Amino acid sequence: MVDRDTWLEIFHTVMSNPLRTGLTGLSIALGIFILVVMQGLGTGLETGVNQTFGDDAVNFIRVETGNAQLAYRGRKPNRRVELHNGDVQAMKTEMDSVPALSRLVLKWGSTVRYRNEQGSYGVRGVDPDQREIGQVNLTAGRFVNERDVDQNRKSAVIGGQILADLYPRGATPAAAIGSFIQVRGIQFVVVGVFNQAGSRWENRSVYVPFSTAQKLFTKSDVVNRVAIGTGDATLAETRTATSSLMGWLRNLLVVHPDDTQGVWVVNRNEQAEIYQQIFGGIRLFLWFVGMMTLLAGAMGVANIMAIVVRERTKEIGVRKALGATSGSIVAQIVQEAVFLMLISGCIGLVTGTWLLQGIVPFVEHDFFSNPRVDFRSALAALCVLTLVGVASAIGPALRAVSIRPVEALRDE
């Protein structure tokens, strides 16, 4: 246990040369500061990307069509490829297992009006399974159900941003249930309100029954997109399903096997894996840069402690002559190094955290949000500081132990 006299001695020794100690402490604080800021910025980037793509679940496959670029089986190039209701039903029959499936009609930039307020938002015609696939977080009411789809009901589930924009200030989600809004000039009743934390685009959307959207907005049986939930299937299983589905759809829709624009089958499980690998690499790189900066600071501490040991040669000799043990001398040197590392490191940690908190209001973006350092990273940084402090003091401490009292007393 370190008593008061020991603390006073440590403080006196470390501060005996303020300029030298200050410069070394600055290098350590700068290392922790850089590590904290870079970790925070990396977290902000990861959070922003996750929020931007947070309107979709991870475990699903997205199917869309485009323009076929190649002529095939008597069909001309540059033709529009379309999915129809019957194609989706055939797809569902073809697949071995479909945990969840939702057809989508997408209408961006649609005018939504409530009383005297209106705005431009996205409208999505969906099946009930979209709640599971899109991980829709309801805050009031219910989602689109089977009866809505079967009876072509004019039911709407609105996002939290629409509630904030169009309804009176302070209106609760529950207060919006049962109210009437106009979507593209047609009256709908609000049956639910949802809120996806941090996802601004998702919260600016209105969900309506798929059949209603087809009947009112497209007046055809064309399907803009199909989302297929994969449940708890492994990544390898979803890759196999994606490849098989791509081949089947190209054959069904008469798209050339080498045409990459006619049909898109996107495996979000695979995309999520790629994102995780990218952010994992970014985290490792940031820690590497931070550790290299800390290493430079540790070398400065080691040099300081070596100088301190050289300057205190006589003192150490006197202590050993009076019966001081090698362990007590080593402990003294290590405590001084750790003290310097922790004080300087805490200054860098607090400064970096303060900077990240200060810039939060100015850096919010679709792909960058809420840069911060979590408790585990801060704790890990302090643990690293302690270990680096001990390691940097080992060499000078062993040199101090090796000093013979007689030689130390003769030192000039």
Secondary structure, 3 states (H helix, E strand, C coil): CCCHHHHHHHHHHHCCCHHHHHHHHHHHHHHHHHHHHHHHHHHHHHHHHHHHCCCCCCCEEEEEECEECCCECCECCCEECCEEHHHHHHHHHHCCCCCEEEEEEEEEEEEEEECCEEEEEEEEEECCCHHHHCCCCEEEECCCCHHHHHCCCCEEEEEHHHHHHHCCCCCCHHHHCCCEEEECCEEEEEEEEECCCCCCCHHHEEEEEHHHHHHHHHCCCEECEEEEECCCCCHHHHHHHHHHHHHHHHHHCCCCCCCCCCEEEEEHHHHHHHHHHHHHHHHHHHHHHHHHHHHHHHHHHHHHHHHHHHHCHHHHHHHHHCCCCHHHHHHHHHHHHHHHHHHHHHHHHHHHHHHHHHHHHHHCECCECCCCCCHHHHHHHHHHHHHHHHHHHHHHHHHHHHCCHHHHHHCC
